[in-house]
Amino acid sequence: MIKEIMHDEKFLAQKAELATKDDLYIADDLRDTLLANKEKCVGMAANMIGINKKIIIFEDENKNYLIMFNPEIIKKQNSFETEEACLSLQGYPKKTKRYKIIKVRWQNEKFEWRIKTFTGWTAQIIQHEIDHCDGILI
């Protein structure tokens, strides 16, 4: 189901709770909402639709959508400064620090642990969405 985008900065600044198998339905809502906003959005965290759980979705380098439950960055390399905007936050793009290469550990939709290295634009999107889960607003 397509959900409204959350704009309440107090809510968005909260650290997300770990996701469980009971939260699988959230993946469908995130996917539907991201697809409805795909003209202006390439990734989304659950708190952006008002659910304080550690779940993200993003468009990868192959134009597929990947859902991650409980993602965490376990390695970062090659930092750089960039500017980003956010669908849930108003205003102009803001400066932030990102990494060109990240290694991420997460659970898939079967709640099996996965580890993968991401680079470039995909790595940047993942970092933005994990920041959402950590209550970090750009």
Phi, psi and omega in degrees: 000137177286128182251159175289148177279130180282132179240359182287107185295330177295316177294314183295337181276359178279145174285133184286151175278153177298142178277151177233176178299335177293346183262009182303324181300333182297328179302318179295317179295319178297314180299312180299318182289320178296315179298324179291339182244018188297342177292335184227015185208135180242358179201161183203144174249155184301328180292341177291343175247020173085017180241119186273064179233153184275079181221134177228159172222146178204160175272124181271184184297342179262010181067023173263158178257128182244130176261136175234128172260132177055047181288147174214140177276124182253351176203141180226142177218149172061075180288155176205158177263141179211178174239139180224152172245172182214136180299327184271351181244139181273158175109187185277165174303146181241150180288143178206162178260132178228174179236141182287332182229128176225149172249128186240140173246131181205172174252139178274189184288351172261006182060035172265139181285140178228153174223133180207150175264133179239150181228166171059222185301318180298317178299320180296317179299313181300316180299319179299314183289323176294325174303318177304314181297331181269004179076019180266122179257131178279000000 
